[in-house]
């Protein structure tokens, strides 16, 4: 009698295991998410070319070049000046706008950046133009002295540039 219960429990355990396995397979493969590996990248190396700053924000091109190089490396791309693929950029919008005020003093700001990228394949001569805006508009709050506001602005600018670089890489991986 106990052997029959044991066989039934093992059978139920196998059925439960199979059901769980099928559940995870359908969940991970049916939701549209895929794990991107280095082998899935459209190319493995990129060269960062000219970054043109058409805004009034000083040194934005230098900060963005650094953010691009770091972000490309994080996502598995080699940044190599002799690469077949060349990235050129034109930063067309950098807006810092107050969105909230207290006692006639701005206390919350919004930072929005827009850029036009061109990825050129130097061997085939083809190029792809990608327009990207900051996917997450960066907010910061400060009602302190001007020095504190400028420090918050610098931190928010770096964050927005990283977001812009990540959005560019996402588009290169999935749409290039």
DOFINU-534379 format. One line per 4 residues: number of its first residue (from 0); their letters; for each residue x, y, z of N, C-alpha, C, CB. Coordinates in nm, 4 decimals. Glycine has a CB too. Layout:
<sites>
NUM = a = X Y Z X Y Z X Y Z X Y Z | ...
</sites>
This chain:
<sites>
0 = xxxx = 0.0811 -0.1180 0.0000 0.0000 0.0000 0.0000 0.0863 0.1256 0.0000 -0.0927 -0.0009 0.1187 | 0.1928 0.1260 0.0783 0.2805 0.2419 0.0836 0.3579 0.2574 -0.0470 0.3771 0.2303 0.2016 | 0.3914 0.1489 -0.1144 0.4634 0.1578 -0.2411 0.3777 0.2268 -0.3463 0.5052 0.0181 -0.2895 | 0.2490 0.2020 -0.3468 0.1610 0.2674 -0.4429 0.1562 0.4182 -0.4159 0.0187 0.2065 -0.4366
4 = xxxx = 0.1511 0.4590 -0.2919 0.1512 0.6007 -0.2587 0.2819 0.6655 -0.3010 0.1280 0.6209 -0.1091 | 0.3919 0.5937 -0.2844 0.5216 0.6448 -0.3224 0.5300 0.6602 -0.4736 0.6325 0.5531 -0.2713 | 0.4796 0.5652 -0.5511 0.4793 0.5744 -0.6965 0.3905 0.6901 -0.7425 0.4315 0.4418 -0.7588 | 0.2804 0.7061 -0.6783 0.1909 0.8160 -0.7147 0.2583 0.9493 -0.6833 0.0553 0.8042 -0.6397
8 = xxxx = 0.3277 0.9614 -0.5728 0.3956 1.0854 -0.5375 0.5070 1.1166 -0.6367 0.4519 1.0768 -0.3955 | 0.5819 1.0166 -0.6787 0.6886 1.0399 -0.7760 0.6281 1.0806 -0.9098 0.7771 0.9136 -0.7924 | 0.5201 1.0180 -0.9468 0.4524 1.0539 -1.0714 0.4002 1.1976 -1.0631 0.3361 0.9554 -1.1009 | 0.3418 1.2321 -0.9497 0.2940 1.3690 -0.9315 0.4100 1.4685 -0.9321 0.2151 1.3807 -0.8006
12 = xxxx = 0.5209 1.4298 -0.8743 0.6384 1.5148 -0.8712 0.6919 1.5383 -1.0125 0.7467 1.4528 -0.7826 | 0.6966 1.4341 -1.0941 0.7416 1.4472 -1.2333 0.6461 1.5376 -1.3119 0.7515 1.3076 -1.3009 | 0.5170 1.5180 -1.2897 0.4186 1.6007 -1.3578 0.4333 1.7484 -1.3173 0.2767 1.5505 -1.3267 | 0.4534 1.7709 -1.1884 0.4732 1.9073 -1.1396 0.6004 1.9678 -1.1987 0.4798 1.9090 -0.9858
16 = xxxx = 0.7091 1.8929 -1.2029 0.8350 1.9401 -1.2601 0.8178 1.9747 -1.4082 0.9450 1.8337 -1.2427 | 0.7527 1.8883 -1.4837 0.7311 1.9141 -1.6264 0.6437 2.0384 -1.6477 0.6659 1.7914 -1.6935 | 0.5404 2.0507 -1.5673 0.4537 2.1679 -1.5781 0.5316 2.2960 -1.5468 0.3329 2.1543 -1.4831 | 0.6121 2.2935 -1.4426 0.6934 2.4092 -1.4050 0.7921 2.4440 -1.5147 0.7677 2.3826 -1.2744
20 = xxxx = 0.8564 2.3443 -1.5717 0.9519 2.3668 -1.6799 0.8825 2.4293 -1.8011 1.0202 2.2346 -1.7198 | 0.7676 2.3776 -1.8389 0.6920 2.4349 -1.9500 0.6475 2.5785 -1.9203 0.5703 2.3480 -1.9808 | 0.6081 2.6024 -1.7971 0.5679 2.7364 -1.7583 0.6824 2.8356 -1.7780 0.5209 2.7376 -1.6129 | 0.8035 2.8009 -1.7311 0.9172 2.8908 -1.7467 0.9586 2.9056 -1.8924 1.0344 2.8410 -1.6648
24 = xxxx = 0.9507 2.7992 -1.9692 0.9862 2.8083 -2.1112 0.8906 2.9029 -2.1830 0.9835 2.6683 -2.1776 | 0.7615 2.8869 -2.1619 0.6651 2.9745 -2.2277 0.6739 3.1182 -2.1754 0.5238 2.9206 -2.2081 | 0.7031 3.1334 -2.0489 0.7141 3.2675 -1.9924 0.8324 3.3419 -2.0525 0.7280 3.2607 -1.8400 | 0.9487 3.2788 -2.0562 1.0680 3.3488 -2.1042 1.0728 3.3613 -2.2556 1.1914 3.2780 -2.0562
28 = xxxx = 1.0242 3.2635 -2.3272 1.0308 3.2707 -2.4721 0.9070 3.3335 -2.5337 1.0509 3.1340 -2.5288 | 0.7999 3.3422 -2.4592 0.6768 3.3956 -2.5139 0.6554 3.5425 -2.4850 0.5627 3.3189 -2.4617 | 0.7390 3.6028 -2.4004 0.7141 3.7412 -2.3620 0.7862 3.8407 -2.4511 0.7550 3.7628 -2.2194 | 0.8714 3.7958 -2.5391 0.9412 3.8870 -2.6288 1.0787 3.9264 -2.5805 0.8604 4.0090 -2.6487
32 = xxxx = 1.1132 3.8946 -2.4575 1.2451 3.9267 -2.4066 1.3442 3.8204 -2.4528 1.2435 3.9375 -2.2525 | 1.4606 3.8672 -2.4900 1.5677 3.7748 -2.5250 1.6941 3.8201 -2.4544 1.5889 3.7676 -2.6794 | 1.7791 3.7263 -2.4285 1.9073 3.7584 -2.3680 2.0037 3.7900 -2.4816 1.9603 3.6407 -2.2779 | 2.0571 3.9107 -2.4800 2.1492 3.9526 -2.5841 2.2909 3.9213 -2.5389 2.1328 4.1036 -2.6164
36 = xxxx = 2.3608 3.8475 -2.6199 2.5008 3.8174 -2.5907 2.5877 3.8931 -2.6894 2.5289 3.6641 -2.5978 | 2.7144 3.8841 -2.6687 2.8098 3.9506 -2.7564 2.7980 3.8984 -2.8994 2.9524 3.9310 -2.7044 | 2.7602 3.7728 -2.9158 2.7453 3.7141 -3.0488 2.6276 3.7750 -3.1248 2.7271 3.5632 -3.0377 | 2.5316 3.8326 -3.0546 2.4130 3.8911 -3.1191 2.4344 4.0347 -3.1642 2.2953 3.8858 -3.0248
40 = xxxx = 2.5466 4.0961 -3.1299 2.5702 4.2348 -3.1679 2.5872 4.2451 -3.3187 2.6939 4.2910 -3.0956 | 2.5392 4.3526 -3.3806 2.5508 4.3670 -3.5258 2.6957 4.3830 -3.5712 2.4693 4.4860 -3.5725 | 2.7810 4.4335 -3.4854 2.9247 4.4426 -3.5096 2.9918 4.4484 -3.3739 2.9621 4.5676 -3.5980 | 3.1215 4.4202 -3.3696 3.1864 4.4108 -3.2388 3.2732 4.5311 -3.2030 3.2700 4.2878 -3.2342
44 = xxxx = 3.3046 4.6169 -3.2994 3.3891 4.7331 -3.2712 3.3310 4.8559 -3.3397 3.5352 4.7086 -3.3179 | 3.3527 4.9699 -3.2767 3.3043 5.0963 -3.3317 3.4058 5.2051 -3.3007 3.1643 5.1329 -3.2743 | 3.4131 5.2995 -3.3903 3.4996 5.4154 -3.3716 3.4104 5.5364 -3.3480 3.5941 5.4375 -3.4949 | 3.4430 5.6145 -3.2469 3.3650 5.7345 -3.2184 3.4331 5.8500 -3.2898 3.3530 5.7613 -3.0635
48 = xxxx = 3.3636 5.9023 -3.3889 3.4174 6.0116 -3.4693 3.3823 6.1472 -3.4119 3.3668 6.0018 -3.6110 | 3.3540 6.2404 -3.5001 3.3275 6.3777 -3.4615 3.1930 6.3883 -3.3902 3.3304 6.4692 -3.5840 | 3.1947 6.4557 -3.2771 3.0726 6.4876 -3.2045 3.0595 6.6392 -3.2084 3.0750 6.4320 -3.0557 | 2.9576 6.6846 -3.2800 2.9378 6.8276 -3.2997 2.8309 6.8782 -3.2034 2.8984 6.8580 -3.4461
52 = xxxx = 2.8665 6.9804 -3.1289 2.7764 7.0392 -3.0311 2.7133 7.1634 -3.0924 2.8511 7.0737 -2.8988 | 2.5862 7.1569 -3.1292 2.5156 7.2710 -3.1874 2.4317 7.3439 -3.0828 2.4264 7.2250 -3.3027 | 2.4632 7.3209 -2.9576 2.3922 7.3881 -2.8492 2.4842 7.4918 -2.7868 2.3433 7.2864 -2.7424 | 2.4328 7.5617 -2.6895 2.5125 7.6636 -2.6209 2.5813 7.6095 -2.4955 2.4244 7.7815 -2.5837
56 = xxxx = 2.5649 7.4806 -2.4680 2.6250 7.4199 -2.3491 2.7730 7.3911 -2.3770 2.5492 7.2886 -2.3087 | 2.8643 7.4500 -2.3020 3.0071 7.4289 -2.3293 3.0541 7.2887 -2.2905 3.0899 7.5326 -2.2548 | 3.1469 7.2374 -2.3687 3.2142 7.1083 -2.3441 3.1208 6.9885 -2.3428 3.2868 7.1136 -2.2136 | 3.0021 7.0030 -2.3958 2.9062 6.8921 -2.3988 2.9571 6.7779 -2.4860 2.7697 6.9405 -2.4500
60 = xxxx = 3.0237 6.8096 -2.5957 3.0746 6.7070 -2.6861 3.1814 6.6208 -2.6178 3.1320 6.7720 -2.8126 | 3.2651 6.6801 -2.5342 3.3685 6.6036 -2.4645 3.3068 6.5091 -2.3621 3.4679 6.6979 -2.3958 | 3.2098 6.5590 -2.2882 3.1433 6.4763 -2.1875 3.0656 6.3622 -2.2534 3.0488 6.5622 -2.1015 | 3.0038 6.3935 -2.3687 2.9261 6.2909 -2.4371 3.0167 6.1859 -2.5004 2.8371 6.3542 -2.5434
64 = xxxx = 3.1301 6.2262 -2.5512 3.2263 6.1305 -2.6070 3.2711 6.0313 -2.5002 3.3486 6.2041 -2.6658 | 3.2986 6.0806 -2.3814 3.3384 5.9943 -2.2698 3.2244 5.9009 -2.2297 3.3820 6.0793 -2.1490 | 3.1018 5.9541 -2.2244 2.9854 5.8711 -2.1887 2.9612 5.7634 -2.2941 2.8589 5.9587 -2.1729 | 2.9772 5.7972 -2.4218 2.9597 5.6975 -2.5286 3.0632 5.5861 -2.5175 2.9696 5.7642 -2.6666
68 = xxxx = 3.1894 5.6224 -2.4983 3.2949 5.5212 -2.4896 3.2704 5.4264 -2.3716 3.4329 5.5888 -2.4757 | 3.2328 5.4809 -2.2576 3.2069 5.3966 -2.1403 3.0864 5.3060 -2.1633 3.1842 5.4834 -2.0156 | 2.9807 5.3607 -2.2206 2.8585 5.2835 -2.2395 2.8764 5.1764 -2.3467 2.7431 5.3758 -2.2765 | 2.9446 5.2078 -2.4563 2.9716 5.1061 -2.5572 3.0521 4.9913 -2.4969 3.0467 5.1674 -2.6768
72 = xxxx = 3.1496 5.0222 -2.4140 3.2296 4.9173 -2.3504 3.1451 4.8316 -2.2569 3.3462 4.9789 -2.2731 | 3.0531 4.8943 -2.1841 2.9655 4.8202 -2.0932 2.8760 4.7219 -2.1683 2.8796 4.9171 -2.0125 | 2.8379 4.7557 -2.2904 2.7472 4.6720 -2.3680 2.8201 4.5742 -2.4600 2.6557 4.7589 -2.4496 | 2.9522 4.5631 -2.4493 3.0258 4.4610 -2.5218 3.0890 4.5050 -2.6515 2.9376 4.3505 -2.5494
76 = xxxx = 3.0815 4.6321 -2.6855 3.1462 4.6826 -2.8055 3.2885 4.7262 -2.7708 3.0653 4.8003 -2.8669 | 3.3819 4.7039 -2.8630 3.5159 4.7591 -2.8481 3.5151 4.8978 -2.9104 3.6244 4.6669 -2.9146 | 3.5730 4.9935 -2.8429 3.5880 5.1271 -2.9000 3.7293 5.1331 -2.9561 3.5618 5.2418 -2.7927 | 3.7382 5.1335 -3.0895 3.8663 5.1236 -3.1585 3.8709 5.2269 -3.2708 3.8886 4.9803 -3.2144
80 = xxxx = 3.9709 5.3135 -3.2728 3.9774 5.4174 -3.3774 3.9906 5.3619 -3.5194 4.0937 5.5090 -3.3499 | 4.0366 5.2381 -3.5344 4.0528 5.1803 -3.6680 3.9377 5.0864 -3.7045 4.1850 5.1051 -3.6766 | 3.8251 5.1014 -3.6366 3.7113 5.0143 -3.6607 3.6472 5.0408 -3.7966 3.6086 5.0317 -3.5507 | 3.5794 4.9397 -3.8460 3.5070 4.9502 -3.9728 3.3856 5.0415 -3.9601 3.4633 4.8116 -4.0206
84 = xxxx = 3.3250 5.0461 -3.8425 3.2045 5.1262 -3.8198 3.2409 5.2553 -3.7462 3.0992 5.0454 -3.7391 | 3.1941 5.3657 -3.7995 3.2242 5.4975 -3.7453 3.0949 5.5630 -3.6988 3.2961 5.5860 -3.8504 | 3.0955 5.6128 -3.5767 2.9805 5.6833 -3.5208 3.0103 5.8321 -3.5197 2.9471 5.6325 -3.3776 | 2.9219 5.9087 -3.5802 2.9306 6.0542 -3.5755 2.8032 6.1067 -3.5119 2.9519 6.1153 -3.7180
88 = xxxx = 2.8144 6.2185 -3.4442 2.7012 6.2688 -3.3671 2.6888 6.4191 -3.3825 2.7157 6.2319 -3.2194 | 2.5655 6.4643 -3.3774 2.5343 6.6064 -3.3787 2.4332 6.6297 -3.2667 2.4784 6.6535 -3.5194 | 2.4755 6.6968 -3.1618 2.3857 6.7277 -3.0503 2.3081 6.8531 -3.0890 2.4651 6.7480 -2.9144 | 2.1779 6.8376 -3.1058 2.0969 6.9473 -3.1596 2.0126 7.0191 -3.0548 2.0070 6.8948 -3.2669
92 = xxxx = 1.9962 6.9591 -2.9373 1.9097 7.0216 -2.8371 1.9637 6.9929 -2.6976 1.7639 6.9709 -2.8503 | 1.9744 7.0960 -2.6188 2.0078 7.0845 -2.4778 1.9268 7.1910 -2.4078 2.1628 7.1005 -2.4508 | 1.8211 7.1494 -2.3404 1.7320 7.2446 -2.2751 1.7252 7.2186 -2.1261 1.5924 7.2379 -2.3359 | 1.7460 7.3221 -2.0510 1.7279 7.3200 -1.9065 1.6148 7.4166 -1.8768 1.8605 7.3586 -1.8288
96 = xxxx = 1.5024 7.3615 -1.8330 1.3837 7.4445 -1.8121 1.3326 7.4276 -1.6697 1.2729 7.4085 -1.9137 | 1.2953 7.5378 -1.6047 1.2325 7.5255 -1.4724 1.0890 7.4755 -1.4878 1.2347 7.6618 -1.3969 | 1.0493 7.3856 -1.4003 0.9128 7.3324 -1.4069 0.8327 7.3581 -1.2795 0.9172 7.1840 -1.4344 | 0.9011 7.3998 -1.1729 0.8298 7.4314 -1.0489 0.9027 7.5458 -0.9792 0.8197 7.3058 -0.9551
100 = xxxx = 0.8258 7.6260 -0.9098 0.8868 7.7386 -0.8389 0.8222 7.7545 -0.7025 0.8735 7.8691 -0.9204 | 0.8989 7.8189 -0.6140 0.8493 7.8502 -0.4807 0.9005 7.9899 -0.4463 0.8957 7.7427 -0.3740 | 0.8131 8.0774 -0.4085 0.8483 8.2160 -0.3748 0.9249 8.2848 -0.4878 0.9316 8.2192 -0.2468 | 0.8774 8.2663 -0.6094 0.9356 8.3270 -0.7284 1.0785 8.2780 -0.7574 0.9356 8.4774 -0.7131
104 = xxxx = 1.1129 8.1587 -0.7066 1.2441 8.0992 -0.7319 1.2222 7.9586 -0.7859 1.3324 8.0968 -0.6018 | 1.2870 7.9276 -0.8963 1.2748 7.7933 -0.9546 1.3378 7.6919 -0.8608 1.3418 7.7867 -1.0949 | 1.2644 7.5831 -0.8361 1.3162 7.4795 -0.7460 1.3284 7.3431 -0.8142 1.2263 7.4673 -0.6241 | 1.2617 7.3248 -0.9261 1.2715 7.1975 -0.9969 1.2941 7.2278 -1.1446 1.1428 7.1097 -0.9757
108 = xxxx = 1.3880 7.1497 -1.2030 1.4280 7.1735 -1.3409 1.4145 7.0447 -1.4208 1.5726 7.2273 -1.3478 | 1.3991 7.0600 -1.5504 1.3936 6.9461 -1.6411 1.5069 6.9640 -1.7420 1.2527 6.9348 -1.7127 | 1.5725 6.8539 -1.7743 1.6841 6.8563 -1.8683 1.6500 6.7634 -1.9832 1.8184 6.8144 -1.7997 | 1.6515 6.8160 -2.1046 1.6153 6.7389 -2.2226 1.7247 6.7544 -2.3273 1.4777 6.7841 -2.2789
112 = xxxx = 1.7695 6.6413 -2.3836 1.8767 6.6411 -2.4834 1.8294 6.5630 -2.6051 2.0084 6.5796 -2.4255 | 1.8659 6.6127 -2.7229 1.8333 6.5453 -2.8481 1.9585 6.5421 -2.9342 1.7156 6.6162 -2.9223 | 1.9800 6.4293 -3.0044 2.0989 6.4164 -3.0887 2.0667 6.3364 -3.2139 2.2138 6.3498 -3.0109 | 2.1443 6.3608 -3.3157 2.1343 6.2887 -3.4426 2.2645 6.2118 -3.4606 2.1076 6.3867 -3.5641
116 = xxxx = 2.2518 6.0812 -3.4783 2.3687 5.9950 -3.4927 2.3739 5.9393 -3.6346 2.3657 5.8800 -3.3889 | 2.4940 5.9206 -3.6829 2.5149 5.8547 -3.8106 2.6160 5.7433 -3.7888 2.5635 5.9555 -3.9202 | 2.5755 5.6214 -3.8199 2.6664 5.5067 -3.8130 2.7055 5.4738 -3.9559 2.6001 5.3821 -3.7406 | 2.8333 5.4862 -3.9851 2.8840 5.4615 -4.1203 2.9642 5.3326 -4.1234 2.9705 5.5794 -4.1688
120 = xxxx = 2.9372 5.2519 -4.2233 3.0191 5.1341 -4.2506 3.1225 5.1787 -4.3529 2.9325 5.0106 -4.3029 | 3.2466 5.1906 -4.3114 3.3502 5.2472 -4.3972 3.3875 5.1561 -4.5141 3.4730 5.2769 -4.3155 | 3.3676 5.0255 -4.5003 3.4018 4.9335 -4.6099 3.2957 4.9324 -4.7186 3.4210 4.7925 -4.5562 | 3.1687 4.9289 -4.6790 3.0622 4.9235 -4.7794 3.0131 5.0622 -4.8200 2.9459 4.8419 -4.7267
124 = xxxx = 3.0431 5.1641 -4.7397 3.0012 5.2993 -4.7718 2.8589 5.3325 -4.7309 3.0160 5.3217 -4.9162 | 2.7893 5.2412 -4.6653 2.6516 5.2675 -4.6225 2.6511 5.3436 -4.4901 2.5724 5.1351 -4.6089 | 2.5443 5.4157 -4.4676 2.5296 5.4856 -4.3406 2.3835 5.4810 -4.2968 2.5790 5.6322 -4.3520 | 2.3650 5.4802 -4.1668 2.2323 5.4772 -4.1061 2.2216 5.5973 -4.0127 2.2067 5.3422 -4.0292
128 = xxxx = 2.1150 5.6740 -4.0276 2.0919 5.7903 -3.9427 1.9926 5.7512 -3.8338 2.0394 5.9120 -4.0259 | 2.0268 5.7846 -3.7106 1.9429 5.7517 -3.5954 1.9194 5.8802 -3.5160 2.0094 5.6405 -3.5054 | 1.7931 5.9190 -3.5013 1.7583 6.0343 -3.4186 1.7191 5.9842 -3.2806 1.6428 6.1178 -3.4827 | 1.7808 6.0403 -3.1781 1.7553 5.9932 -3.0426 1.7321 6.1128 -2.9518 1.8727 5.9065 -2.9905
132 = xxxx = 1.6285 6.1040 -2.8706 1.6061 6.1993 -2.7625 1.6290 6.1261 -2.6322 1.4624 6.2617 -2.7684 | 1.6534 6.1994 -2.5268 1.6725 6.1335 -2.3985 1.5471 6.0525 -2.3670 1.7027 6.2372 -2.2855 | 1.5629 5.9221 -2.3468 1.4448 5.8397 -2.3220 1.3780 5.8696 -2.1885 1.4823 5.6946 -2.3274 | 1.4558 5.9145 -2.0935 1.4018 5.9503 -1.9637 1.4431 6.0941 -1.9387 1.4523 5.8538 -1.8496
136 = xxxx = 1.3481 6.1838 -1.9405 1.3802 6.3241 -1.9182 1.4248 6.3374 -1.7729 1.2573 6.4181 -1.9500 | 1.5384 6.3998 -1.7545 1.5995 6.4060 -1.6233 1.5500 6.5284 -1.5471 1.7518 6.4085 -1.6354 | 1.5054 6.5057 -1.4236 1.4610 6.6131 -1.3356 1.5624 6.6288 -1.2233 1.3187 6.5845 -1.2788 | 1.5752 6.7479 -1.1728 1.6471 6.7650 -1.0475 1.5863 6.8808 -0.9721 1.7978 6.7881 -1.0718
140 = xxxx = 1.5976 6.8732 -0.8417 1.5373 6.9734 -0.7544 1.6468 7.0410 -0.6750 1.4319 6.9102 -0.6601 | 1.6423 7.1720 -0.6715 1.7379 7.2468 -0.5909 1.6843 7.3867 -0.5679 1.8768 7.2516 -0.6589 | 1.6814 7.4257 -0.4440 1.6396 7.5621 -0.4089 1.7519 7.6307 -0.3337 1.5095 7.5611 -0.3236 | 1.8710 7.5739 -0.3459 1.9865 7.6268 -0.2738 2.0508 7.7407 -0.3520 2.0895 7.5155 -0.2474
144 = xxxx = 2.1735 7.7650 -0.3172 2.2505 7.8685 -0.3844 2.2851 7.8246 -0.5260 2.3781 7.9011 -0.3055 | 2.3342 7.9166 -0.6039 2.3647 7.8920 -0.7445 2.4659 7.7788 -0.7599 2.4178 8.0194 -0.8104 | 2.5630 7.7695 -0.6696 2.6646 7.6641 -0.6782 2.6011 7.5256 -0.6670 2.7705 7.6826 -0.5682 | 2.5044 7.5114 -0.5777 2.4359 7.3827 -0.5602 2.3523 7.3491 -0.6831 2.3466 7.3854 -0.4346
148 = xxxx = 2.2895 7.4493 -0.7414 2.2096 7.4268 -0.8623 2.2999 7.3827 -0.9767 2.1316 7.5547 -0.9016 | 2.4138 7.4480 -0.9920 2.5073 7.4102 -1.0987 2.5637 7.2699 -1.0774 2.6219 7.5112 -1.1067 | 2.5897 7.2334 -0.9522 2.6386 7.0982 -0.9241 2.5322 6.9940 -0.9596 2.6791 7.0851 -0.7754 | 2.4078 7.0206 -0.9234 2.2982 6.9295 -0.9588 2.2805 6.9213 -1.1101 2.1669 6.9752 -0.8930
152 = xxxx = 2.2978 7.0338 -1.1785 2.2862 7.0366 -1.3238 2.3938 6.9490 -1.3878 2.2967 7.1810 -1.3759 | 2.5146 6.9553 -1.3360 2.6242 6.8739 -1.3908 2.5956 6.7254 -1.3721 2.7581 6.9108 -1.3236 | 2.5479 6.6874 -1.2546 2.5141 6.5471 -1.2295 2.3995 6.5013 -1.3195 2.4765 6.5267 -1.0820 | 2.2990 6.5851 -1.3347 2.1854 6.5503 -1.4201 2.2260 6.5435 -1.5662 2.0726 6.6511 -1.4024
156 = xxxx = 2.3163 6.6288 -1.6087 2.3653 6.6250 -1.7469 2.4383 6.4942 -1.7737 2.4584 6.7448 -1.7753 | 2.5232 6.4529 -1.6812 2.5930 6.3251 -1.6986 2.4949 6.2090 -1.7052 2.6925 6.3027 -1.5846 | 2.3936 6.2122 -1.6199 2.2912 6.1076 -1.6215 2.2149 6.1069 -1.7530 2.1941 6.1263 -1.5051 | 2.1773 6.2240 -1.8024 2.1043 6.2324 -1.9288 2.1900 6.1858 -2.0456 2.0565 6.3753 -1.9532
160 = xxxx = 2.3190 6.2160 -2.0443 2.4089 6.1708 -2.1514 2.4241 6.0190 -2.1501 2.5469 6.2375 -2.1374 | 2.4309 5.9601 -2.0316 2.4364 5.8132 -2.0213 2.3072 5.7515 -2.0729 2.4617 5.7692 -1.8751 | 2.1933 5.8106 -2.0372 2.0643 5.7610 -2.0879 2.0581 5.7695 -2.2396 1.9481 5.8404 -2.0264 | 2.1070 5.8779 -2.2953 2.1085 5.8961 -2.4398 2.1983 5.7920 -2.5059 2.1553 6.0378 -2.4757
164 = xxxx = 2.3147 5.7665 -2.4484 2.4062 5.6660 -2.5028 2.3442 5.5260 -2.4950 2.5407 5.6692 -2.4270 | 2.2773 5.4944 -2.3853 2.2123 5.3642 -2.3722 2.1001 5.3474 -2.4740 2.1575 5.3465 -2.2310 | 2.0243 5.4524 -2.4977 1.9176 5.4446 -2.5973 1.9757 5.4249 -2.7370 1.8307 5.5715 -2.5932 | 2.0856 5.4927 -2.7676 2.1515 5.4732 -2.8963 2.1960 5.3288 -2.9127 2.2714 5.5673 -2.9103
168 = xxxx = 2.2591 5.2737 -2.8115 2.3084 5.1358 -2.8203 2.1919 5.0384 -2.8325 2.3946 5.1007 -2.6971 | 2.0835 5.0636 -2.7611 1.9658 4.9776 -2.7736 1.9159 4.9780 -2.9178 1.8536 5.0238 -2.6775 | 1.9113 5.0942 -2.9782 1.8657 5.1017 -3.1173 1.9634 5.0360 -3.2128 1.8444 5.2461 -3.1578 | 2.0921 5.0473 -3.1857 2.1907 4.9800 -3.2721 2.1746 4.8291 -3.2613 2.3357 5.0215 -3.2340
172 = xxxx = 2.1576 4.7778 -3.1415 2.1458 4.6332 -3.1227 2.0193 4.5797 -3.1862 2.1483 4.5982 -2.9748 | 1.9064 4.6460 -3.1665 1.7782 4.5904 -3.2091 1.7318 4.6358 -3.3467 1.6746 4.6255 -3.1100 | 1.7832 4.7489 -3.3974 1.7309 4.8012 -3.5226 1.8344 4.8142 -3.6327 1.6692 4.9330 -3.4986 | 1.9622 4.7979 -3.6047 2.0655 4.8220 -3.7056 2.0632 4.7153 -3.8111 2.2030 4.8284 -3.6421
</sites>
